[in-house]
Amino acid sequence: MTASATIDPRAVIDNAIKGISHIATLPEITLKIIELVEDPTSTAQDLHTVIANDPALCSRILKVVNSAFYGLPRQIGSINRAIVLLGLNAVKNIAIAASLTKLFRGGELCPRFSARELWIHCMATAAGSKLICDQLKLGLPDEAFLAGLIHDIGIMVEMQAMRDKLLKVFEETKFTSKGEPTTDMRAAEIKIIGADHTGFGAALCEAWKFPKNFSQVAGYHHDPLQLPAGSRMLTSIVCVADRMAAQLNYGFRGDLPTTEISPAICDELNMSQPQLQAIQ
């Protein structure tokens, strides 16, 4: 009898999140930053007071603000100036992204999956998500980048909490010699584990108290149109970027039997084919 026939998916997901809590907990300073930024009365000075106590995070923020990602005309050496230039939300996203690397560990599970290949795919999806925002002038480029980074984090929950079962998932999923899946990995997850990575990812975002739209990205990036109208934009952006990253062979793509980008999702973003091609 399969796992899906005997176990409640919610119970499977809850147990997995509890099981990895000792290794998948965001640092205290990151949680403080999230809480502070979500408070509408907070100021840049409040954020500076928190970040100033973490030299490693200060260094990371200065590295990012001075990178080609932002393309500023001169180097920024002051963390206070960096916060003002980036904005509170961008700094929050940098802090979260820095913390995520702790979860993306575990080496190679099997020839078809490694944490490094998934990280490459997530980074490519993050970059694509930002490019979509920039091309379509949607705003939210930093939020889109982080959303792309976390979209498949549920797979790492499975790797950390149920490594043997995830290995069986990859044994069940069939691949071509180029690593392209020919069967549905998510169906194998449900059969063997009792839930798929979208459920685990959404639950981890909730446990980390991320904004709701990040939980939606993790939970619905395979089909954003399942979300209510008005709540689909960020998830649709990531859905498109996810498939573009797979088309271009950036890292792991085992959960995408097809990389076709739905015209309905492009319509949701008011994205034309020339715009899509320019982003690719």
C-alpha positions in Angstrom: 0.0 0.0 0.0 1.4 3.5 -0.9 2.1 6.3 1.5 -0.6 8.4 0.0 -3.2 5.8 0.7 -2.4 5.5 4.4 -1.1 8.9 5.7 -2.6 12.3 5.9 -0.4 14.7 3.7 -0.7 17.5 6.3 0.6 15.2 9.0 3.5 14.1 6.8 4.4 17.7 6.1 4.1 18.8 9.8 6.3 16.0 11.0 8.9 16.8 8.4 9.1 20.5 9.3 9.3 19.6 13.0 12.0 17.0 12.2 14.3 19.5 10.5 13.7 22.4 12.9 17.2 21.9 14.5 19.0 22.5 11.2 16.5 24.6 9.3 15.9 27.4 11.8 16.6 30.9 10.5 19.2 32.8 12.6 17.7 34.9 15.3 19.0 38.1 13.7 17.2 37.2 10.4 13.9 36.6 12.3 14.4 40.0 14.0 14.9 41.7 10.6 11.8 40.1 9.1 9.7 41.1 12.1 11.1 44.7 12.0 10.6 45.1 8.3 7.0 43.8 8.5 6.3 46.5 11.1 5.2 49.7 9.2 6.5 51.9 12.0 10.1 50.7 11.5 12.8 53.0 10.1 16.2 52.5 8.4 17.9 53.4 11.6 16.0 50.6 13.5 17.3 48.2 10.9 20.8 49.5 11.1 20.8 49.0 14.9 20.0 45.3 14.4 22.3 44.6 11.5 25.3 46.5 13.1 25.6 43.7 15.6 26.4 41.1 12.9 29.6 41.9 11.0 29.2 39.0 8.6 25.7 40.2 7.5 27.0 43.7 7.2 29.7 42.4 4.9 27.2 40.4 2.8 24.9 43.5 2.4 27.8 45.7 1.3 29.0 43.0 -1.1 25.5 42.8 -2.7 24.9 46.5 -2.9 28.3 46.9 -4.7 27.7 44.1 -7.1 26.6 44.3 -10.7 23.2 43.2 -9.6 22.5 46.9 -8.6 25.0 48.6 -11.0 25.5 51.7 -8.8 28.0 54.2 -10.1 30.3 54.2 -7.0 31.2 51.9 -4.2 29.2 52.1 -1.0 31.1 51.6 2.2 28.5 52.5 4.8 26.0 50.0 6.0 23.6 52.9 6.8 23.9 54.2 3.3 23.4 50.7 1.9 20.2 50.3 3.8 18.9 53.7 2.5 19.8 52.9 -1.1 18.5 49.3 -1.0 15.4 49.8 1.1 14.3 47.8 4.1 12.7 45.0 2.0 15.8 44.4 -0.1 17.9 44.2 3.1 15.5 41.7 4.6 15.7 39.6 1.4 19.5 39.6 1.5 19.5 38.5 5.1 17.1 35.6 4.2 19.1 34.6 1.2 22.3 34.5 3.2 20.5 32.2 5.7 19.2 29.8 3.1 22.6 28.4 2.2 22.5 26.5 5.5 19.6 24.4 4.2 21.0 23.7 0.8 23.5 21.2 2.0 23.7 17.5 1.8 25.9 16.7 -1.2 24.8 14.3 -3.9 21.8 12.0 -3.2 22.0 10.1 -6.4 23.2 10.6 -10.0 20.0 12.5 -10.8 20.0 14.9 -7.8 22.4 16.9 -5.7 21.9 19.9 -3.4 24.4 21.9 -5.5 22.4 21.3 -8.7 19.2 22.4 -7.0 20.9 25.5 -5.7 22.1 26.3 -9.3 18.6 25.9 -10.6 17.1 28.1 -7.8 19.7 30.8 -8.4 18.9 30.8 -12.1 15.2 31.0 -11.4 15.9 33.9 -9.0 17.8 35.8 -11.6 15.1 35.1 -14.2 12.4 36.3 -11.8 14.3 39.6 -11.4 14.8 40.0 -15.1 11.0 39.4 -15.7 10.2 42.1 -13.2 12.7 44.5 -14.8 11.5 43.8 -18.3 7.8 44.2 -17.5 8.4 47.1 -15.1 6.5 45.3 -12.4 8.6 46.6 -9.5 9.4 44.1 -6.7 12.7 42.9 -8.3 14.3 42.0 -4.9 11.1 40.2 -3.8 11.0 38.3 -7.1 14.6 37.3 -6.7 14.1 35.8 -3.3 10.8 34.1 -4.4 12.8 32.4 -7.2 15.4 31.4 -4.7 13.0 29.6 -2.4 10.5 28.1 -4.9 11.9 24.6 -4.7 13.0 24.6 -1.0 10.5 21.9 -0.3 12.8 19.4 -2.0 15.5 20.3 0.5 13.0 19.7 3.3 12.5 16.2 1.9 16.3 15.6 1.6 16.9 16.7 5.2 13.9 14.9 6.8 13.4 11.8 4.6 16.5 11.2 2.6 15.8 7.5 2.0 12.2 8.1 0.7 13.5 10.9 -1.6 16.0 8.5 -3.0 13.1 6.1 -3.8 11.3 9.0 -5.5 14.3 9.4 -7.9 14.4 5.7 -8.5 10.7 5.8 -9.4 11.1 8.9 -11.7 12.4 8.1 -15.1 14.9 10.3 -16.9 16.5 10.6 -20.3 20.3 10.4 -20.7 20.3 14.2 -20.6 18.6 14.3 -17.2 15.2 15.3 -18.5 12.3 13.6 -16.6 9.9 11.5 -18.6 7.6 10.7 -15.7 6.0 12.9 -13.0 8.3 13.3 -10.0 5.5 15.0 -8.0 3.3 11.9 -8.5 6.2 9.8 -7.2 6.6 12.0 -4.2 2.9 11.7 -3.3 3.0 7.9 -3.8 6.2 7.3 -1.8 6.3 10.2 0.7 2.6 11.1 1.0 3.0 14.7 -0.1 5.1 16.6 -2.7 7.7 19.3 -2.4 5.3 22.1 -3.0 3.5 21.3 0.3 6.8 21.0 2.2 8.0 24.3 0.8 4.8 26.2 1.6 4.8 24.8 5.2 8.5 25.8 5.7 7.7 29.4 4.6 4.8 29.5 7.0 7.0 28.1 9.8 9.6 30.8 9.0 6.8 33.5 9.1 7.6 34.6 5.6 4.9 36.8 3.9 2.0 34.9 2.5 3.0 35.4 -1.1 6.2 33.4 -0.5 4.3 30.5 0.8 2.1 30.7 -2.3 5.2 30.7 -4.6 6.6 27.6 -2.9 3.1 25.9 -3.0 1.8 26.9 -6.4 4.8 27.6 -8.7 3.8 24.6 -10.9 0.3 26.1 -11.4 -0.2 29.7 -10.4 -3.6 29.8 -11.9 -4.9 27.7 -9.0 -4.5 30.8 -6.8 -7.3 33.4 -6.6 -7.2 36.2 -9.1 -5.3 39.1 -7.7 -2.8 36.8 -5.9 -1.0 35.3 -8.8 1.6 37.8 -10.0 4.7 36.7 -8.0 3.9 33.0 -8.4 3.4 33.5 -12.1 6.7 35.3 -12.4 8.5 32.4 -10.7 6.6 29.8 -12.7 7.9 31.4 -16.0 11.5 31.8 -14.6 11.5 28.2 -13.3 10.7 26.9 -16.8 13.2 29.2 -18.5 16.0 28.0 -16.2 15.1 24.4 -17.0 15.0 25.2 -20.8 18.5 26.6 -20.5 19.7 23.6 -18.5 20.6 25.5 -15.3 20.9 22.8 -12.6 18.2 20.4 -11.5 14.9 20.1 -13.5 13.6 16.8 -12.3 10.2 18.2 -11.2 9.4 19.6 -14.7 8.3 16.9 -17.1 7.7 19.8 -19.5 9.3 23.2 -19.7 6.6 24.7 -21.9 5.5 28.1 -20.6 1.7 28.4 -20.6 0.3 31.2 -22.7 -2.3 31.7 -20.0 0.4 32.5 -17.5 2.1 34.9 -19.9 -1.3 36.6 -20.3 -1.6 36.8 -16.5 1.6 38.9 -16.6 0.7 40.7 -19.8 3.9 39.3 -21.2 4.3 39.2 -25.0 6.4 36.6 -26.8 9.0 39.2 -27.9 9.4 40.2 -24.2 9.7 36.5 -23.2 12.4 35.9 -25.8 14.3 39.0 -24.7 14.4 37.7 -21.1 15.6 34.3 -22.2 
